[in-house]
Amino acid sequence: MTGYFDDGSMLRRIHRERALVLSGPRALLMQAAHPLAVSGLLAHSSALDEPYERLARTAQTLSMIGFGSRAEADDVSRRVRAMHRRVRGRLTETVGPYAAGTPYRADDPDLLLWVLFTLVDSGLVVYRKYVGSLSRREEAAYWEDYKVVGRLFGLREHSLPATIDDLDAYRRKMLDGDRLFVTEWARRRARKIVLEPPVPRRARPLVETVNFVTIALLPAQIRRQYGFSPVPPAIVRTALVAGGAEYVKRAVLPLLPERLRMVPHARAA
């Protein structure tokens, strides 16, 4: 059965890469930097208490939409929309620019767009860093594919930035404005997301490397709000991540067989 995307789509090209697993923690930390998203989408679920379960569910949902049939994508997105409709409330205290009593709901188009943006932005950042370069036309095609995902999650066309340039403008508005504010609750849970994953001791060196990458790839404004340590200095951190990324792109990925490089859904599709 045909799906919303085919093998020529940018969404499949990018999401078939296992390296995209690095985009998940980054996207979740970005989502949690929005106080209303924390209340409307994350605090009402186990997202920040069980972050890796949340990331696994998100990855499964996106894989179903990207590589499954239209019927499968419609079914999984219908369940997500139904879950969002049940979550609404008001802030119990003032948080950053949001006064106590500010209403929130999980299906608010502004919150859904922020969550969608964190997924798109993290996908682009990780792919460019660890897999390969992308032309402006390819980035635009990726956003056009993600607009389909946004509509499946309930966003209307007028709520979505029309072009990749409009998406860049949205990024600047959100990151340079006052809408993002990392709460103390989100800051505490972020430590669990990034520094305390439930893995065996033997896996700790790998996890610590992934943690380092996650923190380094966060937008600087958000990284500062979380209070992640500036050691090593930003210039050293950037150089280390960039050097490692070039090694992965040039010496590792070209030699990996498809069964190791690509996610199972991509190979099946």
Residue pairs with C-beta under 8 A, 6 or more apart in sequence:
1 69
1 70
1 71
2 69
2 70
3 65
3 66
3 67
3 68
3 69
3 70
3 72
3 73
3 269
4 65
4 66
4 70
4 73
4 148
4 152
5 11
5 12
5 66
5 67
5 145
5 148
6 12
7 269
9 141
9 145
10 138
10 141
10 142
10 144
10 145
11 66
11 142
11 145
11 146
11 149
12 66
12 67
12 266
12 269
14 20
14 123
14 124
14 127
14 131
14 142
15 62
15 63
15 66
15 67
15 123
15 263
15 266
16 67
16 262
16 263
16 265
16 266
17 127
17 131
17 261
17 262
17 263
18 260
18 261
18 262
18 263
19 126
19 127
19 130
19 131
19 248
19 253
20 123
20 126
20 127
20 263
21 59
22 126
22 130
22 210
22 213
22 214
22 217
23 119
23 122
23 123
23 125
23 126
24 55
24 58
24 59
24 122
25 51
25 55
25 193
25 194
25 210
25 214
26 118
26 122
26 125
26 126
26 214
26 217
26 218
27 58
27 118
27 119
27 121
27 122
28 47
28 48
28 51
28 54
28 55
28 118
28 193
29 190
29 193
29 194
29 214
29 218
29 222
29 226
30 118
30 121
30 122
30 218
30 219
30 222
31 37
31 38
31 41
31 42
31 114
31 115
31 118
32 38
32 42
32 47
32 48
32 182
32 186
32 189
32 190
33 180
33 181
33 182
33 186
33 222
33 225
33 226
34 111
34 114
34 179
34 180
34 181
35 91
35 95
35 96
35 98
35 181
35 183
36 91
36 98
36 102
36 104
36 108
36 110
36 111
37 111
37 114
37 115
38 48
38 183
38 185
38 186
39 89
39 91
39 104
40 87
40 88
40 89
40 104
40 105
40 106
40 108
40 111
41 47
41 84
41 87
41 106
41 111
41 115
42 48
42 186
43 185
44 87
44 89
44 106
45 54
46 53
46 54
47 54
48 54
48 186
48 189
48 190
48 192
48 193
49 189
49 192
51 189
51 192
51 193
51 197
52 197
52 198
58 119
61 76
61 77
61 80
62 119
62 149
63 263
63 265
64 72
64 73
64 76
64 265
65 73
65 76
65 77
65 149
65 152
66 265
67 265
67 266
67 268
67 269
68 76
68 265
68 269
73 152
74 152
77 152
77 153
80 153
81 107
81 153
81 154
83 106
84 105
84 106
84 107
84 112
84 153
84 154
85 106
85 107
86 106
87 105
87 106
87 107
88 103
88 104
88 105
88 106
89 103
89 104
89 105
90 100
90 101
90 102
90 103
90 104
91 98
91 99
91 100
91 101
91 102
91 104
92 100
93 100
94 100
95 181
95 183
96 178
96 180
96 181
96 183
97 178
97 179
97 181
98 181
104 111
105 111
107 154
109 154
109 155
109 156
109 159
110 159
112 150
112 153
112 154
112 155
112 159
113 150
113 155
113 159
113 160
113 170
114 174
116 146
116 149
116 150
116 153
116 155
117 167
117 170
117 171
117 174
119 146
120 142
120 143
120 146
120 167
121 171
122 217
123 142
124 134
124 139
124 142
125 217
126 217
127 134
128 134
129 217
129 241
129 242
129 245
130 245
130 248
130 249
130 253
131 249
131 253
132 249
134 142
136 164
139 164
140 163
140 164
143 161
143 163
143 164
143 167
147 157
147 160
150 159
150 160
151 157
151 160
161 167
161 169
161 170
174 180
175 219
175 221
175 222
176 221
180 221
180 222
180 225
181 225
182 190
182 222
182 225
182 226
186 226
187 225
187 226
187 227
190 226
194 211
194 214
194 215
194 228
195 211
197 207
199 207
212 237
212 240
212 241
213 241
213 244
215 223
215 228
215 237
216 237
216 238
216 240
216 241
217 241
218 226
218 228
220 234
232 240
253 261
258 267
259 267
